[in-house]
Amino acid sequence: MALANGLAWSLIVPPFQVPDENAHYAYVQQVAERGTLPRASANPGPLSPAQDVVLADLLTYGVIGNPRNLAPFSEVQQQVLAGAEAHHLSALGSGDALSATGNPPLYYALQAVPYRLAGRGVLDKLVAMRVLSALISAFTVLAIYLFLSELLPASPWAWTAGALAAAFQPLFAFMSAGVNNDSLLYLAGAGLLWAIARAFRRGLGPASGALIGGFLGLGVLAKFTLLGLAPAAALAVAVLLLRADRKERTRALQGAAWAAALSLAPLAVYALLSASVWDRGLIPGGVGSVAGKPGHAFSFREEVSHVWQLFLPRLWMRAQFSYYPLWNTWFVGFIGRFGWNDYGFAAWAYQVARVLCIAGGALALAELVRRRDAVRRRLGELAIYALALAGLCVVIGAQSYRYLIANGGVFEQARYLLPVLGLYAAVAALAVRAGGRRWGPLVGATVVLLAIGHDLWAQAITIARYYT
């Protein structure tokens, strides 16, 4: 279902209307055509002639940020595009991939395969690359399903409902429709949550440790944002080591060694290649950064305040925002802001969504209260999931502050929270389980139908945004 939904979105969303898709395509093109990584320049030059002509003929930069401007879809515009593709212009650009330049190369190396296998045209290659992103999203949902199966082992219907709620989450599906390294990041985040839950249920051993380290290493080579989940993974390993008795201590130590090796080795190899082969820093400009001109002076106290206010009430602090990020950025964005953050649902829809989310959250909370003895026994595990969310928020907030002082603008978007989409699915699964054996399947069916309706509605407003 996740794969089918991702493919549907990939057909609906016009080329290069997923955030930064032009930059990510340019990165893949650099890897596939030259076998090298892009390098940032003080004055970024044009992309490849082939890509720039298609971007121009698609009116890309006139559509982005302008909801009244439709995407090209007339027969005349199609003929113009076909003519541009038929000229087989050079696929070699300036070597700069814009905002994607500083990213690690794993996602782009994977995308180089469909890029090389597809036809010669930019749009043919983009379609093939979008298929791979949709496939990655399907594995992300599979990892979420496995996470729920370890988290709530006695409630199979809740696993299905929670995983389908994630599969039809429209922001996730929209992002999975495009070429963007976030899709591999989401897989790594979901896989890491599964690996941690599996280790708590089955004990820390070589297999559990390898899964934790493998997904952490995968995520770091996809996008450095996953470093926000590293403290939770490290704490999980430490707690499981302390819990291991004498008989299990050797096995647990082996698991910890595997976790450390598979998480640190990819980063070490990447650092070595960056310094010796690619001639670039390990983390150019910072975690997931976008280059910009210097702004006002950095202040650690101000940064802490910025991170706090980005996700929590302001309290006594000096106001950092003229709006309420928890609502405007995170809730509204998660329910649905699409394109380059330039269109979404009607205002009343977010109010309805708030009521439904409160109801679902209340059911999940009631289930936790009802099973408080089990919650008390698993408090350490639950604290680690909370730390994963908090760590991700800190990384997002820190980068948001650095971007603000460097560029004077705001960059945060709800899509940055999707590495912990599994926790959203867990809340949905808990709400389903609150119905018990009698009402649980009915609650689960309601959750899934609401998720499908939410997704179809998002597809409808996307069609309206670009084609009517």
N, C-alpha and C positions, 0 to 999 in steps of 0.2 A: 504493500500500500504506500509506503514511503517513497519507493522508487517511482511508482506510477504518478504519485502526486508531484514529485520533483520534476519528472519529465513534462507533466502538464504545465507547470509553472515555466519551465524552460522554453516552451512553445509560445506562451502568452506574453512573457516579458520581452520587449524589443531588445535587439543587440545593444550591449554596452549601457543598459539602463539599470543594471545591478551596481551598487556602489563600487567605484574604482575598478570596474571590469576592464576599462581601457588600459589601465596601468598593469593589471595582472596579466592581461593578454600580451602586452609588450614584454613582460618578464619571460613568459613562456617562449615567446618568439625569439628572444635573445638566446635562451638556453638551447632551443631546438635548431636554430639557424647557425649560431656561432659556437655553441658548446661552451660559452662563458656566462658569468653572471653579470647583470647590469651594474653600472657604477654611477654614483651620484655626481653631478657636475654643478658648478656654481650657477650657471645659466643653462638649464635643461634645454636641449635642442628638440627638434621634432621627433615624433615616433617614426616608424618605418613609412616610406611612401605608400605602400599597399594599405597599411592600417589608417594612415591619415586621410587618404582619399575616401575610404569607406566611412570613416567617422564624419567627414564633411558631407558626403552624400546622404547619410542617415540624419543629418541635421542634429547630431548628437548633443552638441553643446548649447543648441537652442531649445532642445526639449528638456534637458536637465534643469531642474529648478524652476521650470515654467509650466505649471499644470495645465495651462490653456493651450499649450503647443502640443499638437498630436504627433505621434510617430509616423514616419513615411510608410504608406501602405497602398498607394495608388498604383495603377499599372504603369503610368509614366515614370514614377519614382522607382519602381522595380526595374524598368528598362535602364535607367541611369545607373543603378547599382550593378546590374548585370554587365553593363558596358565597362564600368570601372574594374570589376573583377576579371573581365576578359583580357584586360591589358597586361595582367601579370606583372605588376609593378614590383620593385625591389622590396624584399621583406627585411632588409637590414636598416636599422635605425641609428640613432645617435649613441646608443648604449645606455641611455637613462630610461628607467621604467617608472618615472614619476614617484608617486607615493608608495609603490611596491618595492622600490629599489633596495631598501635595507632589509627586506625579509629573508629568512633562511630559504634554502633552495629546494627542499624536499617536495613540496606540493607542485612546484613548477617543473621539476624533473619528471614527476608522474604525468603531468599534463602534456609534456613534450611527446608522449607516446601517441595519444589521439591526434595531436597537432600534426605529427609526421604521417599518420595513417590516413588522414582526411584529404579531401581535394586540395587544389592549389589556392582556392579563394579564401579570403579572410573569414567570410561568413560560414563557409563549409567547415572550416577548422573550429570556429567558435561553437557551432552546433555539437560537434564531436566532443569538444572539451566540456561543454555543459552536461553532456550525458555522463561523463565521468564524475562530475560534481554531484549529480543526482544519485549515482551509484554509491558514492561516499556517504551521502545522507542516509541511504538505506542501511548501511552498516552502522551508522550512528544510532539509528532507531533500534537495531538489533542489540547493540551494546546497552542501550537504555532498558530494553526488555530483560536482558540478562542481569542488569543491576537490580531491577525490581524483583526478579526471581530470587536473588540472594537476600534482598532487604526484607521481603515479605514472603517467605517460603511457603506459607500455608494458604495463600490466596491467589491461585492461578488466574482467576477472572480479573483480579486487580492488576496483574502484570500486563495483560492484554489491553485493558482500558487505558492504563497509564501510558503505555508505549504508543498506542494509537493517538492519544491526546498530543503526544510529542510529534508524531508523524504529521498530524494535520495542523500543527501550530503554524500559522501563516507566515510569520516573520522568518522562522526557520526554513520553511519550504521555499519562500522567496529567495533567501540567501543561497539555498542549495541549488537554485536554478541557474546561477551564474558562475563565472570563472572568478573565484576569490579564495585565497588560502584559508579564510575562516572556516570553510567546510571541513578541511582536514583537522583544524583546531577543534571543531565541535566533536569530531570522532574521537580525538585523543582525550578530550575532557570526559565524554561519556564512558569511554573505555577505562579511564583511570578510576572513575566512581565505581564501575563494576568490579575492577580489580581489588579495590579497597574493601568493598562489601564482601567479596568472595573470600578474601583473606581473613576477615573477622568471623566469617561463618565456618570456614574450613581450616583455619590456622595458617600461620606464616610458614611456608616451605619454599623450595626452589621454584615451583610452578607459580605460586602466588606472588613471590618476589619478582619473578621475571615479568609477570603481567604488569605489576605496578611500575617497575623500571622501564619496561618496553613502551607503555603508553605515555609515560612522562617524557622519555626520550623522543618518541614520535611527535609529541606536542611541541616540544622545544624546537625541533627542526621544522615544524610547520609555522609557528609564530610564537614569539617570545612571551606573549601574553599568558601562555600556560604556566609560566614561572609563578603566577599567583596561586596555583594549586600545589606547588612544590612543598610549602610548609605543611599542608594537610597530609600529603603523601609521606613526608618524613616523620611526622608525628604518628601516623598510623603504624609505620614500621616499628618505631620506638615502643609504642604501647604494646604491640603484639610480641615484641621481644621480651618485654618485662613480664608479660602474662605467661609466657612459655615455661612449663615446668622443666625439671632436669632432663626427663626423657626426650622432650621436644626441643631442648635448647640448641642442640647441634643443627637440627633441621631448620629451626628458626634463624639461626645465624647464617646458614646457607641462603635462605630466602632473602635476608637483609643484604647479603653480599651481591646476590643477583639484582636486587632492586637498585643498589648503588651503582653497580657496573653498567647496567643497561640504561640508566638515566644519565650518568656522567660521561660515558664513553662517546655517545654521539655528539655531545656538546664539545668534548675535547677534540674530536676529529674535525668538527666544523671550525673550531677556533684555529687549529693547525692549518687547515686548508685556506682559511680566510687570510691568515698572515703570510703563508708561504706561496700560495698559488693565485688566489683571487685578489690579493693586495687590498683588503678592506678590513675594517674593524669588526670585532665580534658582534657588537650591537651598535650599528651606525646610528648615532644621534639618540640612542636610548631605546627602551622597549617599545616596539611598534610605533616609533615616532614618525612625524612628518616634518621635513626640514622647513625652517623658517628664519626670519630675521630676528635678532635679539630684541627682547622687550624690556620690561622693568626687572629690577634685581630679584633674584631668587630669595625666598624666605621660607625656612623650614616650618615655622609656626603657621605662616599663611598657607603653606601646602597642606598641613594637617587639617586646618580649618576648611580648606577647599574640599578635601577628600570627604570629611565628615558631612559637610553641607550638600555634597553631591548625592548622598544616599539617605541622610538622616535629618531630623529637624534641626534648625539653626541654633536653638537655645540662646545662650548669652553672646555668641560670637558675632563679629562684624559681618554683615551680609556680603556674601560672595556672588550671589545670583539675584537677578531681578525677577526670577520665576521660581517655581517649586520643582526641582529636578525629579524628586521621587514620583511626582505625578506626571509632569510634562514630558520628561525624558524617558523614564523607565517604565511606568505603567502604560501610558499612552503609546509609547514606542513599541512595547512588547505586544500589546493588543494589536497594533498595526500601524506603522508608518513605513511606507514603501518607496520605491525608486531611490533617488538620491535624497531620501528623507523629505520628499516634496509633496506627498499626497497620503491620505489615510481615510479613515471612516468619518462619518458625520459626528459632530460633537456628542449628540445624545447616545450614540452607540457605546462610547467609552463609559458613560454613566451606567448603562445597562450592564456592561462588562464588569464594572466595579461591584454591582450587586451580586452578580453570579460568582465572582471571585471570592467575595466575602462569604457567600453561602458555602462554596466549596472549601474554603479555608476553615470555616466553622465545623464542617463535617470532619475534616482531617484532624482538627484539634480535639474534637470530641472522641475520635478514635484513639488518639494518643492518651487522653485522660482515662478512657475506659481501660486501656492496657498499660496503665502507669507502672505496674510492677515490671513488665517487660521493658518499658522505656528506661526505668531506673537501672536495670541490669545492662542495658546497651547505651548508657549515657555517654560513655567515652567514644563509641562509634559515631553517635549522632553529633557530638561536639566536633568531630573531625569533618563531617559534612558541612557544618556551620562554618568551620575554619576555611574550608575550600571556597565557600561563597564569599567570606570576608576577605580572603587573600586575593581573589579575583577582583573584588571591588577596590581594594587598595591599589593594585596595579593599574586598573582603569583610571582611578582618581589621580594617582601620581602622574600618569602620562597626560591626563586632562589638564592638570595644573601646568606642567612643563610646556604643553602646547599653547596654553593661554598666555604665558609670559613671553613666549617666543614669537607668537603670531597675533596675539590680541583677539583670538577667536575661540569658539567652542567646537569641540569635535565629538564629544561623547554621544553614543547612540545605543539603543537597547540591544542591538545585535551583538554587542560585546559581552553580554551576559549569557549567551547561548552555549558556551562551554559547560555550563552547569544546568543545561536543559533537563538533565536527568532528575534534578531536585524538583523541578516543576512537575515532571511526570510522577514523582514520588508523592507529592501532595495530592494529585489527582487519584493515584492508587489508594492512598489512605482514605480519601473521601468515599471511594467506592467500597472499601472494606468496612467503613462505618455502617453500611447497610446490612452487614451480617450475611448469613447464608440465605436468608429469606429475600431480602431486598437488595443485596449487593449486585446481582446481575442486572437488575432493573436500573439501579443507580449507574452502573457501568455503561449500560446501553445509552442512558441519557447523556453521560459525559462524552461518549464517542460521537453521538449525533450532534451535540452542541459543537464539538470540535470540527466535525465535517462541515456543518453549517457556517461556522466562523471562517473556515478555509475557503469555501465556495463563494462566500460573500466577498472575501478579499480578492479572489480571482475576478469577480464581477466588477469591482471598482477599479481593478487594474485594467481590464478591457475597456471600461469607460474612460479611464484616464488617457490611454494611449490611442484609442481607435474610434471614439465617438465624440 
